[in-house]
Amino acid sequence: MSLPARVAALVVAVAAVVGAGIFVALYYVGGQSSVPMVNYTASAGQVNVVLQEDPQNNSAGKPDWVSYYVQDPVTRQWQHTTLFSVPAHTRVNVTIYGYDGCTPLRNNFWSQVLGTAGGTVNVQQFNKGKPLGPARTTSLVNSWASCNVAHTFAIPNLGVFVPVASPDASATLCGSSPCTPSSGAYSLEKFSFMSPGHTGIWRWQCLVPCGGGYIDGNGGPMQTVGFMTGEMQVTA
């Protein structure tokens, strides 16, 4: 290859790398800037974070994407976001309303509950606000035994991994977001973990590869802040 051709190839390669960097910055950082942050404050060393995961969302751009929502602790309104803050060195009590249907885990190792207080979660099934049975405490939500895991809540850098239970596979799912208990079947899952003792930002996400139409199911909503991946900001 001649010197001019090599130079041209190098220029094209550099332009491609720069272009990819700009795309990532605009897609992720720029997109994240429009996603609201929900701030939680502690009482008696504890904070209560409330989430829901839905089979769709109420955004105009990607209404068919699965999505998490975060409940504002002051207004009790659901915010279409995956950004929330908690104080450092605080017991974080998480409640997740699981409105989406099941997607079996690729690796059933992740049916295990990891990093929570006691290594367990508390799960109960409901239909239109009425319990379908008693709550149970478990260290395993076995997605291969039956179709009963919808998504996951994972903070890899804290060792937290929680399979989020789904409604029964035959249940009629909520069709309009944010969902409400009266809209149909859902699971109610509760667990706790300690926030880090110092400030910082910890990525959290769903690790069930259920982004339909994307390679390995890990694209689209699964990698987008505001849908199935987010950040937990730890404050002083």
C-alpha positions in Angstrom: 0.0 0.0 0.0 1.4 3.4 -1.0 2.1 6.1 1.6 -0.9 8.3 0.6 -3.2 5.2 0.8 -1.9 4.4 4.3 -2.4 8.0 5.4 -5.9 8.0 4.0 -6.7 4.7 5.8 -5.3 6.1 9.1 -7.4 9.2 8.7 -10.5 7.2 8.1 -9.7 5.0 11.1 -9.2 8.0 13.4 -12.4 9.6 12.2 -14.3 6.4 12.9 -13.0 6.3 16.5 -13.7 9.9 17.0 -17.2 9.5 15.6 -17.9 6.5 17.8 -16.8 8.6 20.8 -19.0 11.4 19.9 -21.9 9.0 19.4 -21.4 7.4 22.8 -21.2 10.9 24.5 -24.3 12.1 22.8 -26.3 8.9 23.2 -25.4 8.1 26.8 -24.3 11.3 28.4 -26.5 13.6 26.4 -29.5 11.3 26.8 -28.8 11.0 30.5 -28.9 14.7 31.0 -32.6 14.8 30.3 -33.4 12.0 32.8 -34.6 13.2 36.2 -32.9 12.3 39.5 -35.1 11.1 42.4 -33.6 11.9 45.8 -34.2 9.8 48.9 -33.5 11.0 52.4 -32.9 8.7 55.4 -34.8 8.4 58.6 -33.2 6.5 61.5 -30.4 5.2 59.3 -32.8 3.8 56.7 -34.1 4.9 53.3 -37.0 3.4 51.3 -36.6 3.2 47.5 -39.6 2.2 45.5 -39.4 1.0 41.9 -41.6 -0.6 39.3 -40.8 -2.4 36.1 -43.3 -2.4 33.2 -43.7 -4.1 29.9 -43.9 -0.7 28.2 -43.5 3.0 29.1 -45.2 6.3 28.6 -42.4 8.0 26.6 -43.2 9.2 23.0 -39.9 8.0 21.6 -39.7 4.3 22.6 -43.2 3.4 24.1 -42.7 -0.3 23.4 -39.5 -0.6 25.4 -39.6 -2.3 28.8 -38.7 0.1 31.5 -38.2 0.8 35.2 -39.8 3.7 37.0 -38.8 5.3 40.3 -41.3 6.7 42.8 -40.8 10.2 44.1 -40.8 9.9 48.0 -42.5 13.4 48.4 -45.2 13.4 45.7 -45.6 9.6 45.5 -45.7 10.1 41.7 -43.8 7.7 39.4 -40.9 9.2 37.5 -39.8 7.7 34.2 -36.1 7.5 35.3 -33.5 5.1 36.6 -31.5 7.7 38.5 -31.9 8.0 42.2 -29.8 9.1 45.2 -29.4 7.7 48.7 -27.3 8.8 51.7 -24.0 7.0 52.4 -23.8 4.2 55.0 -27.5 3.7 55.1 -29.7 0.7 55.0 -31.5 0.8 51.6 -34.9 -0.9 51.7 -36.0 -1.6 48.1 -39.6 -2.4 47.0 -40.1 -3.4 43.4 -43.6 -3.8 41.8 -43.0 -6.3 39.0 -45.6 -5.8 36.3 -43.8 -7.3 33.3 -44.0 -10.9 32.2 -41.4 -13.6 32.6 -38.1 -14.0 30.6 -36.1 -17.0 31.7 -32.5 -16.2 32.7 -29.8 -17.4 30.3 -27.8 -18.7 33.2 -29.8 -20.1 36.1 -26.9 -19.2 38.5 -28.5 -15.7 38.6 -31.7 -17.1 40.1 -29.8 -16.8 43.4 -30.2 -13.7 45.5 -26.9 -12.1 46.2 -25.7 -9.1 48.3 -29.0 -8.4 50.2 -29.5 -8.4 53.9 -29.7 -12.1 54.9 -29.1 -13.1 51.3 -32.9 -13.1 50.7 -35.9 -11.3 49.2 -39.5 -11.2 50.3 -41.9 -12.0 47.4 -45.7 -11.9 47.1 -48.1 -12.2 44.1 -51.1 -9.9 43.6 -53.9 -9.4 41.1 -55.6 -6.1 41.0 -54.4 -5.3 44.5 -55.6 -8.6 46.0 -52.9 -11.1 47.3 -52.9 -14.5 45.6 -51.1 -16.1 48.5 -48.8 -15.3 51.5 -45.5 -13.5 51.2 -42.5 -15.8 51.3 -38.9 -15.1 52.1 -36.5 -16.9 49.7 -32.8 -16.9 48.6 -33.7 -18.2 45.1 -36.2 -17.2 42.4 -35.7 -20.2 40.1 -36.5 -19.0 36.6 -35.9 -22.5 35.1 -38.3 -24.3 37.5 -41.1 -22.1 36.1 -41.5 -18.9 34.2 -41.4 -16.5 37.2 -38.5 -14.0 36.6 -39.2 -10.8 34.7 -36.1 -8.7 35.2 -33.2 -8.2 37.6 -31.9 -5.4 39.8 -28.1 -5.6 40.0 -25.4 -3.3 41.3 -22.3 -5.2 40.2 -19.8 -3.2 42.1 -21.6 -3.8 45.4 -22.2 -7.5 44.7 -26.0 -7.0 44.7 -28.0 -9.2 42.3 -31.7 -9.7 42.7 -33.9 -11.7 40.3 -37.2 -9.8 40.2 -40.3 -12.1 40.2 -43.0 -11.8 37.5 -46.7 -12.4 37.6 -48.0 -15.8 36.6 -47.2 -16.6 32.9 -50.9 -16.7 32.1 -51.7 -13.4 33.7 -53.0 -10.4 31.8 -50.3 -7.7 32.0 -50.7 -4.0 32.6 -51.0 -2.2 29.3 -50.4 1.4 30.2 -47.5 2.9 32.1 -46.9 3.8 34.9 -48.8 0.7 36.0 -51.0 0.7 39.1 -52.0 -2.1 41.5 -55.5 -2.0 40.0 -54.2 -2.5 36.4 -53.7 -6.2 36.7 -51.3 -8.9 38.0 -48.0 -8.0 39.6 -45.4 -9.3 42.0 -44.3 -7.3 45.1 -40.6 -7.9 46.0 -38.7 -6.4 48.9 -35.1 -6.6 50.0 -32.4 -4.5 51.7 -28.7 -3.7 51.4 -26.3 -1.2 52.8 -25.2 1.8 50.7 -21.4 2.4 50.6 -19.8 4.4 53.3 -18.5 7.1 50.9 -20.0 9.2 48.2 -19.9 8.2 44.5 -22.0 6.8 41.7 -22.8 3.1 41.3 -24.3 1.8 38.1 -27.3 -0.5 38.3 -29.1 -2.4 35.6 -31.3 -5.3 34.6 -29.2 -8.2 33.3 -32.0 -10.3 31.8 -31.2 -10.0 28.0 -34.8 -9.2 26.9 -34.2 -6.3 24.6 -36.1 -7.8 21.6 -34.7 -7.1 18.2 -31.1 -6.5 19.5 -28.1 -8.8 19.4 -28.2 -11.1 22.3 -31.1 -9.1 23.7 -28.8 -6.7 25.5 -29.3 -3.6 23.4 -32.0 -0.9 23.3 -33.7 -0.6 26.7 -31.2 -2.9 28.4 -28.3 -0.4 27.9 -30.2 2.9 28.0 -30.3 5.1 31.1 -33.9 5.9 31.9 -35.1 2.4 30.9 -33.4 -0.7 32.2 -30.0 0.7 33.3 -29.4 3.5 35.7 -27.3 5.0 38.5 -27.5 5.1 42.3 -25.8 8.3 43.5 -24.5 8.0 47.1 -24.5 11.4 48.9 -22.9 12.6 52.1 
